[in-house]
């Protein structure tokens, strides 16, 4: 359906009329780029009434394939559109070229591109790689799935960009010819679209460009347990993990690459999973010519991303809650991500854990095992109750259910007050950590994970400020 090679700018000269299938930020960005080239741009969307009509010659519902494709020379597919959409099927039969928004941007970009994918940690590693690169490449940019569409800056004179790439984007982009790439990990996610872990892995695998002897691809070796093929033998393929040439060590925290050992004891993000993210970021930066001193000088100044295991500032809280740490991890939209975030906690660490949202298609057993280890109270809200309640109740640990997040915080405040009294009575020193790591999508109650995370921060400040 998608071209195996990236067209050139001259190839687009003979294409005059384009259809954007699926609006949103990526579709609108592609439309702006095409209009700047003098192209006619139409839109077919599920909600045409919400479209930015100033960008499009015609705006149609996406349930009228014949009308949508009339006179169209090329189709640009947004990542959220399913591969079996009738308009795509008809475009394929009519042999109309189909491109992703990322592939459209790739036609014009002349610099180096680092691509990062994986089930969890993509955004953190993308932002971290971008942060490290700025020491050598001050005009570097990042974008893709992290929120800034590639087509919004693909024509700028930039030496290097870092793109976060989802499985949806990669599935639609067969050969992006990246300078360096990374597959951080793979766990059960998006199976409602990919159906099997093999299909999911194959979508991720499209990020590599091992046919290019100058390309470097860094992969977690566990990835190959899900592929229908064995680990390839290639000088361009580098594994990151225990027993490999790229690995992490703790106590003290260090990052080991083929040529250097980096001191990471002052790296602000805690946990083994963040050291792994850092290892990938350093490996990618080395692959584009950065030296150890420049990379190491940037490690202490990285602040992390909003809604990704982010501590709510204690100065915004009432002093009587000075021993309570509130964590906003709203970006956790699956169990694997949530488990990575809490990996640094041990039995005996006081924790209150808040889950909720729409669960993905993934087994609950790994979380149940971890929950039994931590023996912490659990607070569950929203759609997740319908999916998880029966299994959670069988564990025998404290679990409470709520319709919404405000109700959760009311209960948490009661329990925190009791915990403080008990702490003072026993003269304990350990702080209590309240972790909001939903492990589910936000769409049951919120527009996105950012809105959900902002609401959590607001509720914490309202109840504990």
C-alpha distance (Angstrom), angle and dihedral (degrees) to the residues before:
residue distance angle dihedral
X1 . . .
X2 3.83 . .
X3 3.78 123.6 .
X4 3.82 115.3 -102.0
X5 3.79 90.3 -142.9
X6 3.78 131.4 52.4
X7 3.82 112.5 -113.9
X8 3.79 119.3 -128.1
X9 3.81 125.2 -119.1
X10 3.80 88.3 -104.8
X11 3.82 89.7 57.5
X12 3.80 88.5 61.9
X13 3.80 92.5 56.9
X14 3.79 90.5 80.2
X15 3.82 92.6 49.0
X16 3.80 112.5 82.7
X17 3.80 108.5 160.8
X18 3.81 122.2 51.9
X19 3.80 134.4 -173.8
X20 3.81 120.0 -151.4
X21 3.80 107.4 -153.3
X22 3.80 105.7 -155.7
X23 3.79 121.4 10.8
X24 3.78 124.0 -144.1
X25 3.79 124.3 110.5
X26 3.82 97.1 -44.8
X27 3.81 94.1 45.0
X28 3.79 93.3 47.1
X29 3.81 90.8 47.1
X30 3.82 91.2 52.2
X31 3.80 89.3 48.7
X32 3.83 91.8 53.2
X33 3.80 90.8 50.9
X34 3.80 93.3 49.0
X35 3.81 93.4 46.1
X36 3.82 89.3 52.5
X37 3.81 86.3 58.3
X38 3.79 91.3 53.2
X39 3.80 95.7 -105.5
X40 3.78 127.3 147.5
X41 3.82 108.8 -118.1
X42 3.80 127.8 -164.6
X43 3.80 128.3 -177.7
X44 3.80 130.8 -142.4
X45 3.79 110.7 -170.9
X46 3.79 140.8 161.3
X47 3.83 89.8 -124.3
X48 3.83 106.1 33.7
X49 3.80 91.0 167.3
X50 3.84 88.9 68.9
X51 3.81 95.3 51.8
X52 3.79 125.1 119.5
X53 3.80 93.9 -118.1
X54 3.79 94.1 -170.6
X55 3.83 88.1 73.6
X56 3.79 97.9 52.1
X57 3.79 137.6 62.8
X58 3.81 90.6 -151.9
X59 3.82 131.7 11.4
X60 3.80 116.9 -158.5
X61 3.76 138.4 171.3
X62 3.80 111.6 -100.5
X63 3.82 91.3 -126.3
X64 3.83 93.7 78.4
X65 3.86 104.5 74.0
X66 3.82 98.8 170.1
X67 3.80 93.9 48.8
X68 3.82 92.9 43.3
X69 3.81 94.2 53.9
X70 3.79 97.8 42.8
X71 3.83 107.8 127.6
X72 3.82 93.3 -6.5
X73 3.84 118.7 148.2
X74 3.82 98.9 -176.0
X75 3.80 137.3 11.4
X76 3.84 124.9 -143.9
X77 3.80 111.7 -157.3
X78 3.80 121.8 -152.5
X79 3.83 113.8 -138.6
X80 3.80 96.0 -115.9
X81 3.82 93.4 61.4
X82 3.81 112.9 102.1
X83 3.83 116.1 -116.3
X84 3.81 92.0 -121.8
X85 3.80 95.5 55.1
X86 3.85 109.4 142.2
X87 3.81 92.6 -124.5
X88 3.81 90.3 55.2
X89 3.79 91.7 48.3
X90 3.79 91.5 50.3
X91 3.83 92.6 45.6
X92 3.81 89.0 52.1
X93 3.81 91.5 50.9
X94 3.80 90.1 48.7
X95 3.83 89.4 48.3
X96 3.79 91.3 -123.5
X97 3.85 109.6 162.6
X98 3.81 113.0 -107.5
X99 3.80 123.0 -156.9
X100 3.79 134.7 175.0
X101 3.80 120.0 -128.0
X102 3.82 88.3 -110.8
X103 3.83 91.9 52.2
X104 3.80 90.3 48.7
X105 3.80 89.5 55.0
X106 3.80 91.2 46.4
X107 3.82 90.3 60.7
X108 3.79 90.2 67.6
X109 3.80 106.4 31.1
X110 3.82 113.7 100.9
X111 3.81 102.6 -178.8
X112 3.78 135.0 76.6
X113 3.80 119.9 -66.9
X114 3.80 127.7 -154.4
X115 3.81 112.5 -164.8
X116 3.81 123.8 -162.0
X117 3.79 128.4 -170.1
X118 3.80 139.9 157.8
X119 3.78 138.4 122.9
X120 3.82 95.4 -89.6
X121 3.77 135.8 16.6
X122 3.83 96.5 30.4
X123 3.78 96.1 125.1
X124 3.80 95.4 42.9
X125 3.81 92.5 47.7
X126 3.80 92.3 45.2
X127 3.80 91.9 50.8
X128 3.81 91.1 43.7
X129 3.81 93.4 49.8
X130 3.81 89.7 48.6
X131 3.82 90.1 49.3
X132 3.81 92.4 52.1
X133 3.82 93.3 44.8
X134 3.79 93.5 56.4
X135 3.81 90.6 75.3
X136 3.84 90.6 67.0
X137 3.82 100.2 18.9
X138 3.84 107.2 39.3
X139 3.82 93.3 176.5
X140 3.82 94.2 51.8
X141 3.80 117.5 132.5
X142 3.79 136.6 -161.0
X143 3.77 129.9 -151.9
X144 3.78 145.5 121.3
X145 3.77 116.0 102.6
X146 3.81 91.1 0.1
X147 3.79 90.1 78.9
X148 3.83 110.9 -85.3
X149 3.82 110.9 90.3
X150 3.81 114.2 -127.4
X151 3.82 91.5 -131.5
X152 3.81 90.0 61.6
X153 3.83 91.8 70.4
X154 3.82 106.6 12.9
X155 3.83 93.5 110.9
X156 3.81 94.6 52.4
X157 3.80 120.9 107.5
X158 3.82 96.3 -108.5
X159 3.79 123.6 152.3
X160 3.81 96.3 -148.7
X161 3.81 140.4 2.4
X162 3.80 133.9 -168.2
X163 3.80 116.2 -142.8
X164 3.78 126.0 -165.5
X165 3.80 104.3 -147.6
X166 3.80 124.7 -164.2
X167 3.79 124.0 -152.9
X168 3.82 87.9 -107.5
X169 3.80 92.0 55.8
X170 3.81 93.0 44.8
X171 3.79 93.0 46.9
X172 3.81 87.1 59.6
X173 3.82 95.2 42.9
X174 3.83 111.1 62.9
X175 3.80 100.2 178.7
X176 3.79 120.2 15.0
X177 3.83 93.9 163.2
X178 3.79 93.8 -136.8
X179 3.80 123.6 -169.4
X180 3.82 92.6 -136.0
X181 3.78 133.3 -3.0
X182 3.79 141.2 -170.9
X183 3.80 136.8 -158.8
X184 3.80 104.0 -164.5
X185 3.81 100.3 -172.7
X186 3.78 143.1 -43.2
X187 3.79 129.3 -129.0
X188 3.77 135.6 154.9
X189 3.81 108.3 -63.5
X190 3.81 139.7 126.5
X191 3.82 90.6 20.6
X192 3.80 89.2 141.5
X193 3.82 83.9 73.2
X194 3.82 105.4 27.0
X195 3.85 94.7 37.3
X196 3.83 94.7 -157.5
X197 3.80 136.5 41.7
X198 3.81 88.7 -121.5
X199 3.80 91.4 58.3
X200 3.80 90.0 46.0
X201 3.83 90.8 51.1
X202 3.81 92.2 47.4
X203 3.81 90.2 54.0
X204 3.81 90.3 52.0
X205 3.81 91.8 45.6
X206 3.81 90.4 64.6
X207 3.81 87.8 78.1
X208 3.82 91.9 75.3
X209 3.79 125.8 87.4
X210 3.82 101.2 -170.4
X211 3.82 92.1 155.5
X212 3.81 87.0 72.2
X213 3.81 109.4 79.0
X214 3.82 89.7 -153.2
X215 3.81 93.7 55.5
X216 3.82 121.9 100.5
X217 3.82 120.3 -158.3
X218 3.83 120.1 -171.4
X219 3.80 116.4 -162.3
X220 3.78 138.8 177.0
X221 3.85 102.2 -121.3
X222 3.82 90.8 -134.1
X223 3.79 86.9 70.8
X224 3.80 90.7 76.0
X225 3.81 92.5 60.9
X226 3.82 86.1 74.6
X227 3.81 100.9 42.8
X228 3.83 122.7 96.7
X229 3.82 87.3 -132.2
X230 3.84 133.1 56.4
X231 3.78 123.1 -105.9
X232 3.81 106.9 -70.6
X233 3.78 120.7 -120.4
X234 3.80 105.4 -124.2
X235 3.80 137.5 140.0
X236 3.79 86.7 -138.6
X237 3.82 93.8 59.1
X238 3.82 117.2 85.6
X239 3.81 124.7 -178.1
X240 3.79 122.3 -143.3
X241 3.79 117.0 -158.2
X242 3.76 146.5 72.1
X243 3.81 111.9 -29.6
X244 3.82 92.8 13.5
X245 3.80 130.3 110.0
X246 3.82 89.7 -103.3
X247 3.82 113.4 51.0
X248 3.79 145.8 133.7
X249 3.79 131.4 -118.3
X250 3.80 129.2 -165.0
X251 3.81 135.2 -148.3
X252 2.98 89.1 61.5
X253 3.79 102.9 25.5
X254 3.79 110.9 -126.0
X255 3.80 137.9 163.9
X256 3.81 116.3 -142.5
X257 3.80 122.3 -159.8
X258 3.79 130.2 171.3
X259 3.80 91.2 -88.3
X260 3.83 108.8 19.5
X261 3.79 146.8 37.8
X262 3.81 115.0 -143.0
X263 3.80 125.5 -154.9
X264 3.82 106.0 -130.1
X265 3.81 100.2 167.4
X266 3.83 91.3 114.6
X267 3.81 96.0 43.2
X268 3.84 102.9 129.6
X269 3.82 99.0 -139.9
X270 3.78 113.1 82.1
X271 3.79 131.0 -147.6
X272 3.77 137.6 56.6
X273 3.81 92.2 -91.1
X274 3.81 90.9 58.7
X275 3.81 90.8 50.5
X276 3.81 87.2 53.9
X277 3.81 90.0 50.5
X278 3.80 88.3 50.5
X279 3.81 91.6 49.5
X280 3.81 90.6 55.0
X281 3.82 91.6 46.2
X282 3.81 92.6 50.5
X283 3.81 92.0 46.6
X284 3.81 90.6 51.8
X285 3.79 92.1 48.2
X286 3.81 91.8 49.4
X287 3.81 88.9 51.0
X288 3.83 91.0 61.3
X289 3.79 94.8 48.5
X290 3.81 106.8 -88.5
X291 3.81 117.2 147.2
X292 3.78 128.2 -134.8
X293 3.81 96.9 -106.4
X294 3.81 94.0 53.1
X295 3.80 92.2 47.2
X296 3.80 95.6 44.8
X297 3.81 92.0 49.0
X298 3.82 89.6 62.2
X299 3.82 99.3 49.2
X300 3.80 99.9 87.9
X301 3.80 96.2 49.0
X302 3.81 100.4 58.8
X303 3.82 110.0 113.1
X304 3.80 101.6 -171.0
X305 3.80 126.7 -129.1
X306 3.80 131.3 -63.0
X307 3.81 113.2 -97.1
X308 3.84 92.7 13.9
X309 3.82 105.9 110.9
X310 3.79 89.0 -49.3
X311 3.81 120.2 169.9
X312 3.80 115.1 -130.4
X313 3.84 106.4 -126.6
X314 3.80 110.7 -98.7
X315 3.82 91.1 -143.8
X316 3.81 87.8 71.1
X317 3.82 90.9 59.2
X318 3.79 134.3 78.9
X319 3.85 110.2 -92.4
X320 3.80 90.8 -121.5
X321 3.82 87.0 69.2
X322 3.82 93.5 52.6
X323 3.80 90.9 120.3
X324 3.82 92.9 54.2
X325 3.81 120.2 90.1
X326 3.80 116.9 -161.8
X327 3.82 117.8 -157.9
X328 3.82 123.1 -162.0
X329 3.81 107.6 -157.2
X330 3.79 97.0 155.7
X331 3.82 90.0 142.6
X332 3.81 87.0 71.8
X333 3.81 100.1 103.6
X334 3.82 99.1 161.2
X335 3.80 138.4 39.6
X336 3.80 94.4 -109.0
X337 3.80 91.2 57.5
X338 3.79 92.5 47.5
X339 3.82 92.0 49.0
X340 3.81 90.2 51.3
X341 3.78 90.1 53.4
X342 3.80 95.5 51.9
X343 3.81 94.6 40.3
X344 3.81 92.2 106.1
X345 3.81 95.0 59.8
X346 3.80 123.6 94.1
X347 3.79 136.7 -161.6
X348 3.76 107.6 -76.5
X349 3.82 94.8 35.1
X350 3.83 105.9 120.5
X351 3.83 105.8 -118.8
X352 3.79 136.2 165.4
X353 3.81 109.5 -164.9
X354 3.83 122.9 -159.1
X355 3.82 119.5 -161.7
X356 3.79 132.0 175.8
X357 3.77 149.0 124.7
X358 3.79 130.4 81.4
X359 3.84 111.0 -32.0
X360 3.78 119.7 -132.1
X361 3.81 122.9 -129.3
X362 3.82 98.2 -85.2
X363 3.81 136.3 115.9
X364 3.81 118.4 -89.2
X365 3.82 95.1 -153.5
X366 3.84 97.6 91.2
X367 3.80 89.7 54.7
X368 3.81 93.0 45.9
X369 3.81 89.4 53.4
X370 3.82 91.4 49.8
X371 3.80 92.1 45.6
X372 3.81 90.6 54.8
X373 3.81 88.7 52.4
X374 3.80 93.8 51.7
X375 3.84 96.7 37.5
X376 3.80 90.6 -156.7
X377 3.82 129.5 153.7
X378 3.79 114.0 -97.3
X379 3.81 127.2 -147.1
X380 3.81 116.2 -165.3
X381 3.82 128.2 -174.2
X382 3.78 139.9 172.5
X383 3.81 129.5 8.4
X384 3.81 92.5 -15.5
X385 3.80 90.1 76.2
X386 3.82 91.7 68.2
X387 3.80 92.2 50.8
X388 3.81 103.1 38.2
X389 3.81 107.6 25.8
X390 3.80 98.9 93.5
X391 3.81 94.6 49.9
X392 3.81 93.7 41.9
X393 3.79 92.1 52.1
X394 3.80 91.5 56.1
X395 3.81 92.9 61.3
X396 3.79 95.2 71.5
X397 3.82 97.1 -136.8
X398 3.82 124.6 121.0
X399 3.81 110.5 -77.9
X400 3.81 127.6 166.9
X401 3.82 128.7 -166.9
X402 3.80 128.7 -147.3
X403 3.80 139.1 176.4
X404 3.78 94.6 -132.7
X405 3.79 145.9 2.0
X406 3.84 97.9 -96.3
X407 3.82 88.8 58.8
X408 3.80 89.3 51.3
X409 3.80 92.7 53.7
X410 3.81 91.8 48.7
X411 3.80 89.7 56.5
X412 3.81 92.6 42.5
X413 3.81 89.7 54.1
X414 3.81 90.8 54.2
X415 3.80 91.5 48.7
X416 3.82 93.6 44.6
X417 3.81 90.1 53.1
X418 3.80 90.0 52.6
X419 3.81 90.8 46.2
X420 3.82 91.5 53.9
X421 3.80 91.5 52.0
X422 3.81 90.8 48.9
X423 3.80 91.8 45.5
X424 3.80 91.8 53.2
X425 3.81 91.4 46.5
X426 3.81 92.5 52.7
X427 3.85 94.7 37.0
X428 3.82 91.0 -129.3
X429 3.81 121.5 172.8
X430 3.81 103.1 -160.4
X431 3.84 115.5 106.6
X432 3.81 122.4 -129.8
X433 3.83 117.5 -119.3
X434 3.81 119.2 -154.4
X435 3.80 105.8 -161.2
X436 3.80 121.7 -163.7
X437 3.81 101.7 -165.4
X438 3.81 104.9 145.0
X439 3.84 99.4 -170.7
X440 3.80 89.1 -155.0
X441 3.80 140.0 79.7
X442 3.79 116.4 -86.6
X443 3.80 100.7 -133.7
X444 3.80 97.8 99.6
X445 3.82 91.3 71.8
X446 3.82 107.6 0.6
X447 3.80 141.5 49.1
X448 3.82 92.0 -125.1
X449 3.80 142.8 -23.5
X450 3.83 91.1 -86.5
X451 3.80 92.1 59.7
X452 3.82 89.5 45.9
X453 3.81 92.3 49.9
X454 3.80 93.4 46.9
X455 3.80 89.4 51.2
X456 3.80 90.6 52.4
X457 3.82 91.4 50.8
X458 3.82 90.0 48.6
X459 3.81 91.9 49.7
X460 3.80 92.4 48.4
X461 3.79 91.2 51.3
X462 3.82 91.4 45.2
X463 3.81 93.6 50.2
X464 3.80 100.9 34.0
X465 3.80 104.2 23.5
